[in-house]
């Protein structure tokens, strides 16, 4: 076999081997990407669930705070009305 043919065959074998290695790496990269995407989707679902739960809890808390604020506002109005009435009656005496 001539020297250039041997070099050519060696070069081709080397290129084919590197190509095959790249194919395997590309396949593995696809698998890793799919696995990472699956993990990411799970984390997104978990985050959505936590956000929804927190939103529900916050809504419950806000409803409770609103009720208590209404009670306090009502008590303050009554107190102010009593003070105003006392001031009127004491001012006429």
N, C-alpha and C positions, 0 to 999 in steps of 0.2 A: 504494500500500500504506500502511496506517495505521502510525503510529509504534510503537505497541505490538506490532503483528505483526512488524515488522522487528526490534525488540528481542528478541522471543520467538524468532524464527528464528535470530538471532545467538547467543542464549543456548543454544538447542538444538544448533546447530552446534558451539559451543564445548564443551558437555558431551559430545557424541558424539565429538569429536576427543580430548578428555581420556580418555574411556572407551576408545577405540581404543588410545591410547598406553599406558594401564594394562594392557590385554590383552596388548600386545606385551611390556611390562615383566614381567608375570606369567609369560608364556611363557618369556622369557629367564631369569627367576629359577628357573623349574622346571628349565631346562636346566643352569644353573649349579649348582643343588642336586644334580642327578643326577651331574654331573661331580665335584663335591666328594665325594659319597657313593662314587663309583667310586674316587677317590683314597684315601679313608679305608679302604675295603675292602682295597685293595692294601697300605696301611700295616699294617693289622691282620694280614693274611696274612703279611707280612714279619716282623712282631713275633712271631707264633706260631712261625714257622719258626726264628727266632733263639733264642727261648726254649727250644724243643725241642732245638735243637742244643746250647745251653748246658747244658741239663739232662742230656743224654747225656754231654757232656764232664765235667760235674761228677760224674756217676755213675762214669765211668771213673777220674777222679782219686781219688774217695773209695774205690773198690775198691783202687786202688794204695796209697793211704795206709793202708788197713786191713791189707793184706798186710804192709806194712813195719812197721806198729805191732805186728802179731803176731810178726814176726821179732825185733823189739827186745824185746818183752815176754818172749819165750822166752829170749833171750840174758841178759836181766836175771835171770830165774829161775835160770838155770844159774850165773851169777856169784854170786848170793846163796847158792845151795846150796854152791858151792865155798868161799865165805867162811865160811859156817856150819861146814862140815866142817873147815876149817883152824883155826877158833877152838876147835872140840872137841878136835882132836888137839893143839893147842898148850896147851890148858888141862889136859890129862892128863899132860903132860910135866913 
